Amino acid sequence: MWDIIDIIMPRVPSIFSIFTFCLEVMIILVGVGFMLSYLVNKFIR
């Protein structure tokens, strides 16, 4: 993922890279939350 970003874009400001990193972390956390809620519901039922 980071390799693709580095290839497509030239050196970007650190603020933009921090923003993209936070965005990816949020997406990963949301995905993990959905997985956990699905597993918990399946386990309870």
C-alpha positions, 0 to 999 in steps of 0.5 A, spaced: 500 500 500 505 505 501 509 502 496 503 504 491 502 511 494 510 512 494 510 510 486 504 514 484 505 521 488 512 524 489 514 526 496 508 529 499 508 533 505 508 530 512 501 532 514 498 529 508 502 522 510 500 523 517 492 524 515 492 518 510 496 514 516 490 516 521 485 514 515 488 507 514 488 506 522 480 508 522 478 504 516 482 498 520 479 499 526 472 500 523 473 493 520 476 490 526 470 492 530 465 490 525 468 483 525 468 483 533 461 485 533 459 479 528 463 474 532 460 476 538 453 476 535 454 469 532 457 466 539 451 469 543 446 466 538 
